């Protein structure tokens, strides 16, 4: 990813109002992010841990979405993140719902997907972070190919939400 300013990041959100985008809590370490290593920017709101955010560079420019974490506990067993394809124990992946309207009153127009609970798919893709207690599938892809797959999956999710809002 290229480096982006706070203003650019806030303007990228399209599934919430401009006012909500101005109020969302950005990562506290935004100035320290290694932008060249990031596949996409994903973080949990430090003041509202049930809220998360993903910002992706797409062909349409920088695009961001607001996500809501399902608070129900998942039962044991391994689950796979649909963005980085990392296997996690049950608590390492969460179901996130993504509003596909700008109105928070329309609860029936959303998309759900399983994503790493901490939204740190970049770290799992590059292998700098590993889920505890679970063996990963062996892949023949290079780290760069895995990074491109993760970027494509994240951009595809963004496109899916944008299409539903059109």
TORPA-288797 format. One record per residue: residue number from 0; y, z, x of N, C-alpha, C in turn. Coordinates in Angstrom, 2 decimals. Example, Ala and Ser with C-alpha at 12.3 -4.5 7.8 and 13.67 -1.06 7.14 Angstrom:
<rs>
R k nv nw nu cav caw cau cv cw cu
R 0 -5.69 7.80 13.19 -4.50 7.80 12.30 -3.30 7.80 13.20
R 1 -2.25 7.08 12.85 -1.06 7.14 13.67 0.03 7.87 12.90
</rs>
This chain:
<rs>
R k nv nw nu cav caw cau cv cw cu
R 0 -1.19 0.00 0.84 0.00 0.00 0.00 1.24 0.00 0.88
R 1 2.28 -0.58 0.34 3.58 -0.49 1.01 4.23 0.83 0.61
R 2 5.20 1.27 1.38 5.91 2.50 1.04 6.80 2.24 -0.17
R 3 6.83 3.21 -1.07 7.65 3.08 -2.28 8.49 4.33 -2.47
R 4 9.67 4.13 -3.02 10.60 5.25 -3.25 10.24 5.96 -4.56
R 5 10.80 7.13 -4.71 10.61 7.90 -5.95 11.06 7.08 -7.15
R 6 12.18 6.41 -7.02 12.71 5.59 -8.11 11.75 4.45 -8.48
R 7 11.22 3.76 -7.48 10.27 2.67 -7.72 9.02 3.18 -8.43
R 8 8.54 4.33 -8.00 7.34 4.90 -8.61 7.60 5.25 -10.06
R 9 8.70 5.92 -10.33 9.03 6.30 -11.72 9.19 5.07 -12.61
R 10 9.83 4.02 -12.10 10.04 2.80 -12.88 8.75 2.04 -13.14
R 11 7.69 2.32 -12.36 6.43 1.58 -12.50 5.63 1.98 -13.73
R 12 5.89 3.17 -14.30 5.09 3.65 -15.43 5.42 2.89 -16.70
R 13 4.39 2.36 -17.34 4.61 1.55 -18.53 3.91 2.08 -19.78
R 14 3.09 3.12 -19.68 2.45 3.64 -20.89 3.06 4.97 -21.31
R 15 4.32 5.17 -20.94 5.08 6.33 -21.40 6.54 5.90 -21.51
R 16 7.34 6.75 -22.11 8.75 6.43 -22.26 9.47 6.57 -20.92
R 17 10.65 5.99 -20.80 11.44 6.12 -19.58 11.79 7.57 -19.32
R 18 12.06 8.31 -20.39 12.39 9.74 -20.25 11.21 10.53 -19.70
R 19 10.02 10.24 -20.21 8.82 10.93 -19.71 8.58 10.58 -18.25
R 20 8.80 9.32 -17.87 8.61 8.90 -16.48 9.60 9.62 -15.56
R 21 10.81 9.86 -16.04 11.80 10.58 -15.23 11.43 12.04 -15.05
R 22 10.71 12.61 -16.01 10.36 14.04 -15.97 9.04 14.33 -15.27
R 23 8.20 13.33 -15.05 6.89 13.62 -14.47 7.03 14.14 -13.04
R 24 6.10 14.98 -12.65 6.13 15.61 -11.33 5.42 14.72 -10.32
R 25 6.19 14.24 -9.35 5.63 13.41 -8.29 4.91 14.29 -7.27
R 26 4.06 13.70 -6.43 3.39 14.50 -5.41 4.43 15.20 -4.52
R 27 4.20 16.46 -4.21 5.16 17.21 -3.39 5.23 16.67 -1.96
R 28 4.20 15.97 -1.52 4.17 15.44 -0.16 4.46 13.94 -0.11
R 29 5.26 13.45 -1.03 5.54 12.02 -1.13 6.09 11.46 0.19
R 30 6.92 12.21 0.87 7.52 11.74 2.13 6.49 11.67 3.26
R 31 5.39 12.41 3.14 4.38 12.47 4.21 3.19 11.55 3.99
R 32 3.18 10.79 2.90 2.02 9.94 2.59 1.88 8.83 3.61
R 33 0.66 8.61 4.06 0.34 7.50 4.95 0.11 6.27 4.06
R 34 1.18 5.54 3.78 1.15 4.46 2.80 0.20 3.34 3.20
R 35 0.06 3.08 4.49 -0.81 2.00 4.94 -2.27 2.29 4.61
R 36 -2.64 3.57 4.53 -4.01 3.97 4.26 -4.31 4.06 2.76
R 37 -3.30 4.23 1.95 -3.50 4.40 0.50 -3.95 3.09 -0.13
R 38 -4.98 3.17 -0.94 -5.44 2.01 -1.71 -4.62 1.93 -3.00
R 39 -4.46 3.07 -3.63 -3.52 3.26 -4.73 -3.09 4.70 -4.67
R 40 -1.99 5.02 -5.31 -1.48 6.39 -5.32 -1.99 7.08 -6.58
R 41 -2.74 8.14 -6.39 -3.26 8.90 -7.52 -3.06 10.38 -7.26
R 42 -2.59 11.12 -8.28 -2.39 12.55 -8.11 -2.45 13.28 -9.44
R 43 -2.76 14.57 -9.33 -2.78 15.48 -10.49 -1.43 16.17 -10.54
R 44 -0.88 16.32 -11.73 0.40 17.01 -11.90 0.23 18.48 -11.51
R 45 0.97 18.96 -10.51 0.80 20.35 -10.08 1.19 21.38 -11.14
R 46 2.05 21.00 -12.08 2.49 21.92 -13.13 1.72 21.75 -14.43
R 47 0.97 20.68 -14.54 0.16 20.41 -15.74 -1.14 19.77 -15.29
R 48 -2.12 20.57 -14.83 -3.33 20.01 -14.21 -4.19 19.14 -15.12
R 49 -3.93 19.07 -16.39 -4.66 18.17 -17.27 -4.05 16.76 -17.26
R 50 -2.92 16.61 -16.59 -2.26 15.30 -16.49 -2.43 14.72 -15.10
R 51 -2.66 13.42 -15.05 -2.77 12.73 -13.78 -2.02 11.42 -13.84
R 52 -1.82 10.83 -12.68 -1.04 9.60 -12.58 -1.68 8.68 -11.56
R 53 -1.66 7.40 -11.86 -2.14 6.37 -10.92 -1.07 5.30 -10.84
R 54 -0.73 4.92 -9.60 0.23 3.84 -9.35 -0.47 2.83 -8.43
R 55 -0.48 1.56 -8.86 -1.22 0.51 -8.16 -0.30 -0.68 -7.91
R 56 -0.44 -1.28 -6.74 0.23 -2.55 -6.48 -0.63 -3.65 -7.10
R 57 -0.05 -4.39 -8.04 -0.77 -5.47 -8.72 -0.02 -6.78 -8.52
R 58 -0.61 -7.85 -9.02 0.07 -9.15 -8.95 1.36 -9.14 -9.75
R 59 1.45 -8.25 -10.75 2.65 -8.13 -11.58 3.65 -7.15 -10.97
R 60 3.37 -6.64 -9.77 4.25 -5.67 -9.13 3.65 -4.28 -9.19
R 61 4.44 -3.28 -8.85 3.99 -1.90 -8.87 3.84 -1.44 -10.32
R 62 2.65 -0.92 -10.68 2.39 -0.49 -12.06 1.79 0.90 -12.05
R 63 2.26 1.76 -12.94 1.76 3.11 -13.02 1.36 3.49 -14.43
R 64 0.36 4.38 -14.54 -0.09 4.86 -15.84 -0.25 6.38 -15.80
R 65 -0.06 6.97 -16.96 -0.27 8.40 -17.16 -1.66 8.57 -17.74
R 66 -2.41 9.56 -17.23 -3.76 9.85 -17.70 -3.84 11.29 -18.19
R 67 -4.73 11.54 -19.15 -4.99 12.90 -19.63 -6.45 13.23 -19.37
R 68 -6.67 14.33 -18.67 -8.03 14.75 -18.33 -8.68 15.44 -19.53
R 69 -9.91 15.06 -19.82 -10.70 15.72 -20.84 -11.05 17.11 -20.31
R 70 -10.76 18.14 -21.07 -10.98 19.51 -20.60 -12.37 20.03 -20.88
R 71 -13.20 19.27 -21.60 -14.56 19.72 -21.86 -15.38 19.62 -20.58
R 72 -16.18 20.64 -20.33 -17.03 20.66 -19.15 -18.15 19.64 -19.32
R 73 -18.44 18.93 -18.24 -19.55 18.00 -18.27 -20.82 18.72 -17.86
R 74 -21.92 18.31 -18.43 -23.20 18.92 -18.08 -23.68 18.36 -16.76
R 75 -24.50 19.11 -16.05 -25.01 18.75 -14.72 -25.31 17.29 -14.52
R 76 -25.91 16.99 -13.41 -26.25 15.61 -13.10 -25.12 14.91 -12.38
R 77 -25.44 13.83 -11.74 -24.45 13.06 -11.00 -23.72 12.09 -11.92
R 78 -22.45 11.85 -11.61 -21.66 10.87 -12.33 -20.93 10.02 -11.31
R 79 -20.59 8.80 -11.70 -19.94 7.87 -10.79 -18.52 7.57 -11.24
R 80 -17.60 7.62 -10.29 -16.22 7.21 -10.54 -16.22 5.70 -10.77
R 81 -15.52 5.27 -11.80 -15.48 3.85 -12.14 -14.48 3.06 -11.29
R 82 -13.69 3.76 -10.45 -12.75 3.07 -9.58 -13.31 2.90 -8.17
R 83 -13.75 4.00 -7.56 -14.22 3.92 -6.17 -15.74 3.89 -6.05
R 84 -16.44 4.04 -7.16 -17.90 3.98 -7.20 -18.57 5.08 -6.38
R 85 -17.94 6.24 -6.30 -18.48 7.39 -5.59 -19.27 8.25 -6.57
R 86 -20.46 8.68 -6.15 -21.25 9.61 -6.95 -20.75 11.03 -6.69
R 87 -20.62 11.81 -7.76 -20.17 13.19 -7.68 -21.12 14.07 -8.49
R 88 -21.19 15.36 -8.14 -21.84 16.28 -9.07 -21.02 16.28 -10.36
R 89 -21.57 16.78 -11.44 -20.92 16.72 -12.75 -19.46 17.11 -12.77
R 90 -19.06 18.09 -11.97 -17.67 18.54 -11.99 -16.73 17.68 -11.15
R 91 -17.24 16.74 -10.39 -16.41 15.93 -9.50 -15.82 14.70 -10.14
R 92 -16.28 14.37 -11.34 -15.77 13.23 -12.10 -15.32 13.76 -13.45
R 93 -14.18 13.27 -13.91 -13.67 13.67 -15.23 -13.45 12.44 -16.09
R 94 -13.60 12.64 -17.39 -13.24 11.59 -18.34 -11.72 11.68 -18.52
R 95 -11.05 10.59 -18.25 -9.60 10.51 -18.44 -9.32 9.57 -19.60
R 96 -8.40 9.95 -20.46 -7.96 9.03 -21.50 -6.57 8.55 -21.14
R 97 -6.32 7.30 -21.43 -5.07 6.65 -21.07 -4.48 6.06 -22.33
R 98 -3.30 6.56 -22.71 -2.62 6.04 -23.89 -2.27 4.57 -23.66
R 99 -2.56 3.75 -24.64 -2.19 2.34 -24.52 -1.06 2.00 -25.48
R 100 -0.26 3.02 -25.79 1.01 2.86 -26.49 2.00 3.80 -25.83
R 101 3.28 3.58 -26.03 4.28 4.49 -25.46 4.46 5.72 -26.32
R 102 3.97 5.68 -27.54 4.12 6.80 -28.46 2.98 7.79 -28.28
R 103 3.32 9.05 -28.03 2.28 10.07 -27.87 1.68 10.47 -29.22
R 104 2.27 9.98 -30.32 1.76 10.30 -31.66 0.55 9.46 -32.03
R 105 0.36 8.33 -31.35 -0.75 7.43 -31.66 -1.95 7.78 -30.79
R 106 -2.71 8.80 -31.21 -3.84 9.29 -30.43 -5.06 8.38 -30.50
R 107 -5.05 7.40 -31.39 -6.23 6.56 -31.58 -6.18 5.28 -30.78
R 108 -5.11 5.06 -30.06 -4.97 3.84 -29.28 -4.99 4.20 -27.80
R 109 -6.19 4.49 -27.30 -6.32 4.88 -25.90 -7.59 4.28 -25.31
R 110 -7.65 4.32 -23.99 -8.80 3.85 -23.24 -9.32 5.05 -22.46
R 111 -10.63 5.19 -22.38 -11.21 6.28 -21.60 -12.06 5.74 -20.47
R 112 -12.04 6.44 -19.35 -12.88 6.05 -18.21 -13.14 7.25 -17.33
R 113 -14.22 7.19 -16.57 -14.58 8.25 -15.65 -13.98 7.96 -14.28
R 114 -13.22 8.93 -13.77 -12.54 8.79 -12.47 -12.73 10.09 -11.70
R 115 -12.66 10.02 -10.37 -12.73 11.23 -9.55 -11.77 12.28 -10.12
R 116 -12.25 13.49 -10.31 -11.46 14.54 -10.95 -10.14 14.80 -10.23
R 117 -10.14 14.65 -8.90 -8.92 14.92 -8.14 -8.07 13.66 -7.91
R 118 -8.51 12.51 -8.42 -7.84 11.22 -8.29 -7.62 10.80 -6.83
R 119 -8.47 11.25 -5.94 -8.37 10.92 -4.51 -9.41 9.87 -4.12
R 120 -9.51 8.83 -4.91 -10.45 7.74 -4.65 -10.24 7.13 -3.28
R 121 -9.01 7.07 -2.81 -8.73 6.53 -1.48 -9.53 7.29 -0.42
R 122 -9.51 8.62 -0.48 -10.22 9.43 0.52 -11.73 9.21 0.45
R 123 -12.28 9.10 -0.76 -13.72 8.87 -0.91 -14.09 7.46 -0.43
R 124 -13.24 6.50 -0.71 -13.51 5.11 -0.29 -13.55 4.99 1.22
R 125 -12.58 5.60 1.89 -12.52 5.52 3.36 -13.49 6.49 4.03
R 126 -14.09 7.41 3.26 -15.06 8.34 3.84 -14.45 9.56 4.49
R 127 -13.15 9.80 4.27 -12.51 11.00 4.84 -12.77 12.23 3.99
R 128 -13.29 12.02 2.80 -13.66 13.11 1.90 -15.02 12.73 1.31
R 129 -15.90 13.71 1.19 -17.24 13.46 0.63 -17.55 14.51 -0.43
R 130 -18.15 14.10 -1.54 -18.57 15.08 -2.54 -19.66 15.98 -1.97
R 131 -19.56 17.26 -2.24 -20.54 18.21 -1.72 -21.83 18.14 -2.53
R 132 -22.95 18.26 -1.81 -24.24 18.42 -2.46 -24.82 17.21 -3.15
R 133 -24.35 16.03 -2.82 -24.91 14.84 -3.47 -24.97 13.70 -2.45
R 134 -26.08 13.03 -2.44 -26.28 11.93 -1.50 -25.71 10.65 -2.13
R 135 -24.99 9.89 -1.32 -24.39 8.65 -1.79 -25.36 7.49 -1.64
R 136 -25.19 6.49 -2.47 -25.97 5.27 -2.32 -25.54 4.57 -1.03
R 137 -26.49 3.96 -0.36 -26.14 3.22 0.84 -25.61 1.86 0.43
R 138 -24.49 1.48 1.04 -23.86 0.20 0.72 -23.81 -0.66 1.98
R 139 -23.83 -1.95 1.76 -23.72 -2.88 2.88 -22.28 -3.38 3.05
R 140 -21.39 -2.97 2.17 -19.99 -3.38 2.26 -19.31 -2.68 3.43
R 141 -18.38 -3.38 4.05 -17.56 -2.76 5.09 -16.56 -1.81 4.42
R 142 -15.97 -0.88 5.16 -14.95 -0.02 4.57 -13.79 -0.82 3.96
R 143 -13.42 -1.92 4.59 -12.34 -2.75 4.06 -12.75 -3.39 2.74
R 144 -14.01 -3.83 2.63 -14.50 -4.41 1.38 -14.56 -3.35 0.28
R 145 -14.97 -2.13 0.64 -14.99 -1.04 -0.35 -13.56 -0.74 -0.83
R 146 -12.61 -0.76 0.11 -11.21 -0.52 -0.25 -10.71 -1.61 -1.20
R 147 -11.06 -2.85 -0.93 -10.64 -3.95 -1.81 -11.29 -3.82 -3.18
R 148 -12.55 -3.40 -3.24 -13.23 -3.18 -4.53 -12.51 -2.08 -5.32
R 149 -12.16 -1.00 -4.65 -11.45 0.10 -5.33 -10.10 -0.37 -5.84
R 150 -9.38 -1.14 -5.02 -8.07 -1.66 -5.44 -8.22 -2.58 -6.65
R 151 -9.23 -3.46 -6.61 -9.48 -4.37 -7.75 -9.82 -3.59 -9.01
R 152 -10.66 -2.55 -8.88 -11.04 -1.75 -10.05 -9.83 -1.03 -10.63
R 153 -8.97 -0.48 -9.76 -7.77 0.22 -10.24 -6.81 -0.77 -10.90
R 154 -6.62 -1.93 -10.27 -5.74 -2.96 -10.84 -6.31 -3.47 -12.17
R 155 -7.63 -3.58 -12.26 -8.27 -4.01 -13.50 -8.04 -3.01 -14.62
R 156 -8.08 -1.72 -14.32 -7.79 -0.69 -15.32 -6.34 -0.82 -15.79
R 157 -5.43 -1.00 -14.85 -4.01 -1.18 -15.20 -3.86 -2.41 -16.11
R 158 -4.50 -3.52 -15.76 -4.41 -4.74 -16.57 -4.97 -4.51 -17.97
R 159 -6.07 -3.77 -18.07 -6.67 -3.48 -19.38 -5.70 -2.73 -20.28
R 160 -5.01 -1.75 -19.71 -4.03 -0.97 -20.49 -2.86 -1.87 -20.87
R 161 -2.37 -2.67 -19.93 -1.25 -3.57 -20.21 -1.60 -4.56 -21.32
R 162 -2.80 -5.10 -21.31 -3.22 -6.05 -22.34 -3.27 -5.39 -23.71
R 163 -3.75 -4.15 -23.77 -3.81 -3.45 -25.06 -2.41 -3.16 -25.60
R 164 -1.44 -3.02 -24.69 -0.07 -2.71 -25.12 0.71 -3.95 -25.51
R 165 0.21 -5.13 -25.10 0.94 -6.38 -25.39 0.89 -6.74 -26.87
</rs>
